[in-house]
Amino acid sequence: MVRVTLFSLTLEETHMRIHPGTHLAEGQFLDHYQLVRCLDQRYGIEVWHAQHISLQVPVVLKVLLPENRKYEEYKRDERLLQNEARFLSGLHHHYIIGYRDYIEGRNFCALVLEYAPYGSIVQRHGVGRKLPLFLVRLYVAQISRALYALHQREQIHRDVKPSNMLLLNKHHAVLADFELAIDNPARGYTRKHSTGGTVPYMAPEQYRGAPCAASDQYSLAVCAYEWLSGHQPFSGETEEMQARRVVRIPRSVRVERPELPTAIDQILWTALHPDPARRYPTVIDFARTFIEVTRRAHPPLLKRWPYYRSIAWQDAEQADEEPSTQPRLRETGEQQALPVPVLAPMRSA
């Protein structure tokens, strides 16, 4: 009787543990994980909320599928996914997404990452919405710490944008998506290997194929500008946008946020300078200066719905208050974070 039961379970698991081809379904098993819900889907890659079968721990699976592609294209994307897994496996930081596992099967490979229940900053706040000042300061402080840890290791992210910042809780953002990250840029990379990123957030030198640590600072400054004003500093088609970045300065954010001190424009313009040597020495220097200045902001006389569109009306009175609790520690055993957004000098991660 016991043998029959075990055999029937084996048949059921064999039926569910199908090798993925061009489609994944809820409830399907990949190695030790069961798929729960699809979070994102793009050419050849599907991102799934999954759960470990035995431990019942939620994770995220970034699955690479053939999807009727050529063998060379699949192997190229497989190397990119392996590079991201190798990159994250050596990083253990409070503000960087946690690495869990890397699995391979017939016609698929998957990167297993920490699950962020609140999604990305874009998913939580939307596009084109001004955020409360305390949230902008918090996000800039947290992501700058993650970038500084990378730069101390001579590594560059190259794709800093709000959709690559995930929320473990309402006030704890982590940096994710290290597919384009590179090691030791000073060793030399050709244009073919060093280009990549999202154009509206790319620094001019990165667009030309020569990224550096200051390129990540530029991208974070674009994010800060967007969170403050509700729009990006530069617009237009690719070539037109790059030309504007070199010859123009963005419009003052005080047009949309008149309560900010006049020094905020100079801070953002410095971080958005087309010459990377003219920006702040480190991303931490930019974040510290940005936070100190925005703390001196005077709240508007009337907090109306169009001003704080990303929060509910009943929460408008608390929009500029600092959160009373610090982000909770994760189960990965990282060291406890220093109070944010106050930035103390950091050591190499």
C-alpha positions in Angstrom: 0.0 0.0 0.0 2.8 2.4 0.8 4.6 1.6 -2.5 1.4 2.4 -4.4 1.1 5.8 -2.7 4.7 6.7 -3.3 4.4 5.7 -6.9 1.3 7.8 -7.4 3.0 10.8 -5.9 6.0 10.3 -8.2 3.7 10.2 -11.3 2.0 13.4 -10.2 5.3 15.2 -9.7 6.5 13.9 -13.0 3.4 15.3 -14.6 3.9 18.7 -12.9 7.7 19.0 -13.3 7.5 19.4 -17.1 10.5 20.9 -18.8 9.5 24.4 -19.8 9.5 25.3 -23.4 8.0 28.6 -24.5 5.3 28.8 -21.7 5.2 28.6 -18.0 2.0 28.1 -15.9 0.9 28.7 -12.4 1.4 25.7 -10.2 4.2 24.3 -12.3 7.4 23.0 -10.6 10.9 24.1 -11.5 13.4 22.2 -9.5 12.5 22.8 -5.8 10.2 25.7 -6.5 6.5 26.0 -7.4 5.4 28.9 -9.6 2.7 31.1 -8.0 2.2 34.2 -10.2 3.9 35.8 -13.2 5.3 39.2 -12.3 6.9 40.2 -15.6 7.2 38.8 -19.1 9.5 40.0 -21.9 11.4 38.4 -24.8 12.8 35.1 -23.6 12.6 36.0 -19.9 9.8 35.5 -17.4 9.9 36.7 -13.8 7.8 34.7 -11.4 6.8 34.8 -7.8 7.4 31.3 -6.6 7.7 29.3 -3.4 10.1 26.7 -2.1 8.3 23.4 -1.9 9.8 22.2 1.3 10.6 25.4 3.2 7.5 27.3 2.1 9.7 30.4 1.5 8.6 32.9 -1.1 11.2 33.8 -3.8 11.4 35.3 -7.2 12.5 33.2 -10.2 14.0 35.0 -13.2 13.6 32.3 -15.9 15.3 32.2 -19.3 13.4 30.3 -22.0 14.3 29.5 -25.6 11.1 31.0 -27.0 11.9 29.9 -30.6 15.2 31.8 -30.7 18.5 30.9 -32.2 20.9 28.8 -30.2 23.5 31.6 -30.2 21.0 34.2 -28.8 19.9 31.8 -26.1 23.5 31.1 -25.0 24.3 34.8 -25.0 21.4 35.6 -22.7 22.3 32.6 -20.6 25.8 34.0 -20.1 24.2 37.3 -19.0 22.0 35.6 -16.5 25.0 33.6 -15.2 26.9 36.8 -14.9 24.2 38.4 -12.8 24.1 35.3 -10.6 27.8 35.3 -10.1 27.7 39.1 -9.5 25.0 38.8 -6.8 26.5 35.8 -5.1 29.4 37.9 -3.9 27.3 40.7 -2.7 25.7 40.8 0.8 24.3 44.2 1.4 21.2 45.6 3.2 20.2 47.6 0.2 21.0 45.1 -2.6 18.5 42.3 -3.6 19.4 39.0 -2.0 20.8 36.1 -4.0 19.2 32.7 -3.3 20.1 30.1 -6.0 20.8 29.4 -9.6 19.2 26.4 -11.3 19.4 24.8 -14.7 17.3 22.3 -16.5 16.6 21.1 -20.0 15.9 24.2 -22.1 15.8 26.6 -19.2 17.9 28.3 -16.5 16.7 30.4 -13.7 18.1 32.9 -11.2 16.5 32.6 -7.7 16.3 36.0 -5.8 14.8 37.4 -2.7 11.1 38.2 -2.9 10.1 41.9 -2.7 6.3 41.9 -1.7 5.8 45.6 -2.5 7.1 45.4 -6.1 9.2 48.2 -7.6 9.0 51.9 -6.9 7.3 52.4 -10.2 4.7 49.8 -9.4 4.0 51.3 -6.0 4.0 55.0 -6.9 3.3 55.0 -10.6 4.9 57.1 -13.4 4.8 60.9 -13.5 4.0 61.4 -9.8 5.8 63.6 -7.3 6.7 61.8 -4.2 6.8 63.2 -0.6 10.1 64.6 0.3 10.8 62.1 3.1 10.4 59.3 0.6 12.7 60.9 -1.9 15.4 61.4 0.7 14.9 57.8 1.9 15.2 56.3 -1.6 18.3 58.4 -2.5 20.0 57.4 0.8 19.3 53.7 0.4 20.2 53.4 -3.3 23.3 55.5 -2.9 24.6 53.1 -0.2 24.1 50.2 -2.5 25.9 52.0 -5.4 28.7 53.0 -3.1 29.2 49.4 -2.1 29.5 48.5 -5.8 31.9 51.3 -6.6 34.1 50.3 -3.7 34.5 46.9 -5.4 35.2 48.7 -8.7 31.9 47.6 -10.1 29.2 49.5 -12.0 25.5 48.8 -12.1 24.8 50.7 -15.5 21.0 50.4 -15.2 19.9 52.5 -12.2 16.2 53.4 -12.6 13.0 53.3 -10.5 11.8 50.0 -12.0 15.1 48.4 -10.8 14.5 49.4 -7.2 12.4 47.0 -5.3 10.6 47.5 -2.0 10.9 44.9 0.8 8.5 47.0 2.8 7.0 50.5 2.5 10.2 52.2 3.5 13.0 49.8 2.5 14.2 49.9 -1.1 16.9 47.6 -2.6 18.7 47.7 -5.8 18.0 44.9 -8.3 18.7 43.8 -11.9 22.4 43.4 -12.2 22.3 41.9 -15.7 24.3 44.7 -17.2 26.7 45.2 -14.3 30.4 45.0 -15.0 33.6 44.5 -13.0 36.7 46.7 -13.0 35.8 49.1 -15.8 39.3 50.5 -15.8 40.6 47.3 -17.3 39.1 48.3 -20.6 35.8 47.5 -22.4 35.0 48.0 -26.0 31.8 49.8 -27.1 30.2 46.4 -27.8 30.7 45.2 -24.3 30.2 48.4 -22.3 27.0 49.9 -23.9 23.7 49.1 -22.4 21.1 50.6 -20.0 17.9 52.6 -20.3 18.4 55.7 -22.4 16.5 58.3 -20.3 18.7 57.4 -17.3 22.0 57.0 -19.1 24.8 59.4 -18.7 26.4 60.9 -21.9 29.7 58.9 -21.4 27.7 55.7 -20.9 25.8 56.3 -24.1 29.2 56.7 -25.9 30.4 53.4 -24.5 32.6 54.6 -21.6 30.7 54.0 -18.4 32.3 54.8 -15.0 31.2 55.1 -11.4 29.9 58.6 -12.0 27.5 57.2 -14.5 25.5 55.5 -11.8 25.5 58.8 -9.8 24.1 60.5 -12.9 21.3 57.9 -13.2 20.4 58.3 -9.5 20.2 62.1 -10.0 17.8 61.6 -12.8 15.7 59.4 -10.5 15.8 62.1 -7.8 14.8 64.8 -10.3 11.9 62.6 -11.5 10.7 61.9 -8.0 10.7 65.6 -7.1 9.2 67.1 -10.3 7.1 64.2 -11.7 9.0 64.2 -15.0 12.5 63.4 -16.3 15.1 66.2 -16.8 15.4 65.6 -20.5 13.0 64.4 -23.2 13.0 63.7 -26.9 14.3 60.9 -29.2 17.5 59.2 -28.4 19.9 61.5 -30.4 18.0 64.6 -29.5 18.0 63.7 -25.8 21.7 63.1 -25.8 22.3 66.5 -27.5 20.2 68.3 -24.9 22.2 66.7 -22.1 25.5 68.1 -23.4 24.4 71.7 -24.2 21.5 72.4 -21.8 20.7 72.3 -18.1 17.4 70.9 -17.0 14.5 73.1 -15.8 14.5 74.0 -12.1 12.6 71.5 -9.9 11.4 74.5 -7.9 8.9 75.1 -10.6 7.0 72.1 -9.3 8.4 72.1 -5.7 8.6 75.8 -4.7 9.2 74.8 -1.1 12.7 73.5 -1.9 15.7 75.7 -1.3 17.4 77.3 -4.3 20.5 75.2 -3.7 18.7 72.1 -4.8 19.1 73.1 -8.5 22.8 73.4 -8.2 23.1 70.0 -6.5 21.1 68.3 -9.2 22.9 70.1 -12.0 26.3 69.1 -10.6 25.3 65.4 -10.5 23.8 65.8 -14.0 26.9 67.5 -15.5 27.8 66.0 -18.9 31.4 65.7 -17.8 31.8 62.9 -15.2 34.8 64.6 -13.7 32.7 67.6 -12.8 30.2 65.6 -10.7 30.5 64.8 -7.0 33.5 62.6 -6.1 31.3 59.8 -5.0 27.6 58.9 -5.0 27.6 59.2 -1.2 28.7 62.8 -1.5 25.8 63.6 -3.8 23.3 61.8 -1.5 24.6 63.5 1.7 24.4 67.0 0.1 21.0 66.3 -1.4 19.6 65.1 1.9 21.0 68.0 3.9 19.5 70.6 1.5 16.1 69.0 1.2 15.8 68.8 4.9 15.6 72.6 4.9 12.6 72.6 2.7 9.6 74.6 3.8 6.3 72.7 3.4 3.7 74.2 1.1 1.0 76.3 2.7 -1.8 74.0 1.5 -1.4 70.3 0.9 -3.9 69.5 -1.9 -4.5 66.3 -3.7 -2.8 67.4 -7.0 0.4 68.0 -5.0 0.6 64.6 -3.2 -1.0 62.5 -5.9 0.8 59.4 -4.9 -0.7 59.2 -1.4 -4.2 59.2 0.0 -5.8 62.4 1.2 -6.0 61.2 4.8 -2.2 60.7 4.8 -1.4 64.1 3.5 -0.8 65.5 6.9 1.9 62.9 7.6 3.5 63.2 4.1 6.6 65.1 5.3 7.1 63.2 8.5 10.0 60.9 8.8 9.2 57.2 9.4 9.3 56.3 13.0 10.8 52.8 12.5 13.8 51.5 10.6 13.5 48.8 8.0 13.4 45.3 9.4 16.4 43.0 8.9 16.1 40.3 6.3 16.6 36.6 6.9 19.9 36.6 5.0 21.9 37.7 8.0 23.2 41.0 6.8 24.5 43.5 9.3 22.0 46.0 10.6 21.6 49.1 8.6 22.7 52.5 9.9 19.9 55.0 10.4 18.7 56.5 7.2 18.6 58.9 5.5 21.5 60.3 7.6 24.6 59.1 5.8 27.7 58.2 7.8 31.0 57.4 6.1 31.0 53.9 4.7 33.6 51.1 4.4 34.0 48.8 1.5 31.3 46.2 1.4 
